[in-house]
């Protein structure tokens, strides 16, 4: 049954015609706002329906857009309230300072980990009014690894567990994302 699942998904998506990519984009953006939606499933469907290249691009682009939307919604709606509360509670103020001191490289590394809750990172970054440029760099770089991981794992669930080189490639990508963000951080500071 698992072997036939990709064929069923492709047939279903192809039967939707032009609505398929639009629906895929909307679902991925909504997942960044409503964390109960399964991003893993949407990325896997995109990879199966549109192929590895287009499925990756759709998933990456709209995951990033969803994160930016979530960040701005929280920043505009709740950050002033959070900052007022921080003045009353020194511990909360310390947490805000800690989050703002996180480097883009570290943030990208955290975002690149496929099991990190992106929704929580978006909310925390928006609440503490993290610099958008720092947040955007981390999201754009970190999401590459995360989307690749879920897409690759989803399309070959059984095969990826049998082949340890896939997991090694993903670890190398996470390290590369971290190093690239370190380099970009230094360039921005200078």
Backbone torsions as a table, in degrees:
resi	resn	phi	psi	omega
1	UNK	NA	-41.7	178.5
2	UNK	-61.7	-34.4	180.0
3	UNK	-67.3	-30.1	-179.4
4	UNK	-85.6	-15.6	-176.5
5	UNK	-56.9	-46.5	177.9
6	UNK	-58.0	-36.7	-180.0
7	UNK	-67.1	-42.3	178.6
8	UNK	-63.7	-41.8	-179.7
9	UNK	-65.0	-46.6	178.8
10	UNK	-59.7	-44.3	179.2
11	UNK	-62.1	-43.0	179.8
12	UNK	-63.4	-46.9	-178.9
13	UNK	-65.6	-42.3	179.3
14	UNK	-65.2	-31.3	178.5
15	UNK	-69.1	-19.3	179.0
16	UNK	-80.7	-16.2	178.6
17	UNK	65.6	-132.5	-175.4
18	UNK	-68.6	-18.2	179.6
19	UNK	-72.8	-21.5	-175.9
20	UNK	-58.2	-53.5	-179.1
21	UNK	-65.9	-33.0	179.0
22	UNK	-65.4	-45.8	178.4
23	UNK	-62.7	-41.5	178.7
24	UNK	-59.7	-43.4	-179.8
25	UNK	-65.0	-45.7	-179.0
26	UNK	-63.3	-43.8	-179.2
27	UNK	-63.2	-40.0	-179.2
28	UNK	-69.0	-40.5	177.4
29	UNK	-64.2	-43.4	-179.2
30	UNK	-63.1	-32.0	180.0
31	UNK	-63.7	-31.7	179.3
32	UNK	-71.1	-21.4	179.7
33	UNK	-97.7	-38.1	179.3
34	UNK	-113.6	97.1	-171.9
35	UNK	-68.4	-6.1	179.0
36	UNK	-75.7	-15.7	178.2
37	UNK	-76.1	141.6	-175.5
38	UNK	-85.3	97.2	179.7
39	UNK	-58.2	-39.2	179.0
40	UNK	-52.7	-43.6	-178.5
41	UNK	-67.2	-43.9	-178.0
42	UNK	-65.8	-40.5	178.6
43	UNK	-65.7	-43.2	178.7
44	UNK	-60.8	-43.4	178.7
45	UNK	-62.0	-42.1	178.7
46	UNK	-62.5	-42.4	179.5
47	UNK	-64.7	-41.8	-179.2
48	UNK	-70.3	-39.1	-174.5
49	UNK	-81.0	-37.9	-172.5
50	UNK	-112.1	1.5	-178.4
51	UNK	88.6	171.2	-174.8
52	UNK	-69.4	-38.1	-176.3
53	UNK	-76.1	-57.2	-178.8
54	UNK	-67.4	-39.2	177.1
55	UNK	-61.1	-40.6	176.9
56	UNK	-64.3	-48.1	-177.5
57	UNK	-61.7	-43.8	178.3
58	UNK	-62.3	-48.2	-177.7
59	UNK	-63.7	-45.9	-178.3
60	UNK	-64.7	-49.9	-177.0
61	UNK	-59.6	-47.9	-175.0
62	UNK	-80.2	-22.4	170.6
63	UNK	-67.0	-44.5	178.0
64	UNK	-62.4	-45.4	178.3
65	UNK	-60.8	-40.4	177.3
66	UNK	-63.5	-40.1	177.3
67	UNK	-64.4	-42.3	179.0
68	UNK	-64.3	-41.7	179.0
69	UNK	-63.0	-45.8	178.3
70	UNK	-60.6	-45.0	178.8
71	UNK	-57.2	-49.2	-177.1
72	UNK	-69.8	-36.9	177.4
73	UNK	-61.2	-44.7	179.6
74	UNK	-69.7	-42.9	-178.6
75	UNK	-61.3	-43.7	-178.9
76	UNK	-76.0	-31.6	-173.7
77	UNK	-93.1	-30.6	-170.2
78	UNK	-130.1	-11.9	-172.3
79	UNK	-67.3	-36.0	178.6
80	UNK	-63.6	-41.6	177.5
81	UNK	-62.0	-42.1	179.8
82	UNK	-63.4	-43.2	-179.3
83	UNK	-65.0	-35.5	176.6
84	UNK	-65.4	-42.3	178.4
85	UNK	-65.8	-34.7	-178.1
86	UNK	-63.0	-32.8	178.8
87	UNK	-65.2	-31.1	-178.8
88	UNK	-82.3	-26.8	-175.0
89	UNK	-121.4	106.1	-177.9
90	UNK	-58.9	-34.3	-179.6
91	UNK	-64.7	-43.0	177.7
92	UNK	-62.7	-39.3	177.5
93	UNK	-62.6	-39.7	177.7
94	UNK	-64.9	-39.5	178.2
95	UNK	-64.0	-41.7	178.9
96	UNK	-62.3	-43.8	178.5
97	UNK	-62.9	-41.0	179.8
98	UNK	-62.4	-46.2	-179.2
99	UNK	-62.5	-40.8	-179.4
100	UNK	-69.4	-22.9	179.6
101	UNK	-84.1	-10.9	-179.7
102	UNK	-61.9	130.2	-178.7
103	UNK	-74.0	156.2	176.0
104	UNK	-58.6	-33.8	179.9
105	UNK	-65.2	-44.7	178.9
106	UNK	-66.0	-42.9	179.8
107	UNK	-62.6	-42.6	178.0
108	UNK	-63.1	-39.0	177.7
109	UNK	-62.6	-40.5	178.2
110	UNK	-67.1	-43.7	-179.3
111	UNK	-66.0	-34.0	-178.8
112	UNK	-67.0	-24.4	179.2
113	UNK	-68.9	122.0	-172.7
114	UNK	-66.0	-17.8	-175.5
115	UNK	-100.9	4.5	177.1
116	UNK	-79.4	139.1	178.7
117	UNK	-77.2	102.4	-177.6
118	UNK	-59.9	-34.8	-179.5
119	UNK	-58.3	-42.9	179.8
120	UNK	-65.7	-37.9	178.7
121	UNK	-66.7	-41.9	177.8
122	UNK	-61.1	-45.8	-179.0
123	UNK	-64.2	-49.7	-178.7
124	UNK	-60.0	-42.6	-179.7
125	UNK	-65.1	-40.7	178.4
126	UNK	-69.7	-40.3	-178.8
127	UNK	-62.9	-39.4	-176.7
128	UNK	-91.5	7.1	179.8
129	UNK	55.4	45.6	176.3
130	UNK	-57.8	143.8	177.5
131	UNK	-54.3	126.5	-175.4
132	UNK	-62.8	-37.1	-179.3
133	UNK	-61.3	-43.1	178.2
134	UNK	-63.9	-45.3	179.7
135	UNK	-63.0	-45.1	-177.4
136	UNK	-63.5	-43.9	179.2
137	UNK	-60.1	-45.5	-178.9
138	UNK	-64.1	-41.9	-179.8
139	UNK	-66.0	-48.8	-176.4
140	UNK	-61.5	-37.5	179.9
141	UNK	-82.0	-46.8	-176.4
142	UNK	-65.0	-36.1	-177.6
143	UNK	-68.8	-22.1	176.5
144	UNK	-57.6	-50.0	-178.2
145	UNK	-66.7	-43.4	-177.2
146	UNK	-63.4	-46.8	-179.8
147	UNK	-65.2	-43.1	178.7
148	UNK	-60.5	-44.4	-179.9
149	UNK	-57.4	-54.4	-176.0
150	UNK	-67.4	-36.8	178.9
151	UNK	-67.4	-44.6	-179.3
152	UNK	-68.7	-43.4	179.7
153	UNK	-66.5	-41.4	-178.4
154	UNK	-66.3	-38.6	-177.4
155	UNK	-77.7	-23.2	179.0
156	UNK	-133.7	52.7	-172.7
157	UNK	-50.4	-51.0	-177.7
158	UNK	-71.2	-45.1	-177.7
159	UNK	-63.9	-37.3	-177.6
160	UNK	-68.9	-26.9	177.6
161	UNK	-76.7	-25.4	179.1
162	UNK	-84.2	-24.5	-174.6
163	UNK	-109.2	101.5	-177.9
164	UNK	-68.3	-15.6	179.3
165	UNK	-67.3	-28.1	177.2
166	UNK	-63.6	-46.5	179.3
167	UNK	-65.5	-35.7	176.8
168	UNK	-64.0	-42.1	177.4
169	UNK	-60.3	-40.5	-179.8
170	UNK	-66.6	-42.1	177.0
171	UNK	-62.2	-39.0	177.8
172	UNK	-65.3	-39.6	177.4
173	UNK	-63.7	-40.1	178.4
174	UNK	-63.6	-43.5	177.9
175	UNK	-63.6	-42.0	178.7
176	UNK	-63.1	-40.0	178.0
177	UNK	-63.7	-41.0	179.0
178	UNK	-63.6	-46.1	-179.9
179	UNK	-66.2	-38.9	178.0
180	UNK	-63.8	-38.8	179.0
181	UNK	-69.6	-36.2	175.3
182	UNK	-60.4	-45.0	-179.9
183	UNK	-63.0	-46.2	179.5
184	UNK	-64.5	-37.5	178.1
185	UNK	-61.6	-42.3	179.3
186	UNK	-66.1	-39.7	179.5
187	UNK	-64.7	-41.7	-179.8
188	UNK	-66.2	-40.3	-179.0
189	UNK	-66.8	-32.9	-177.9
190	UNK	-80.9	NA	NA
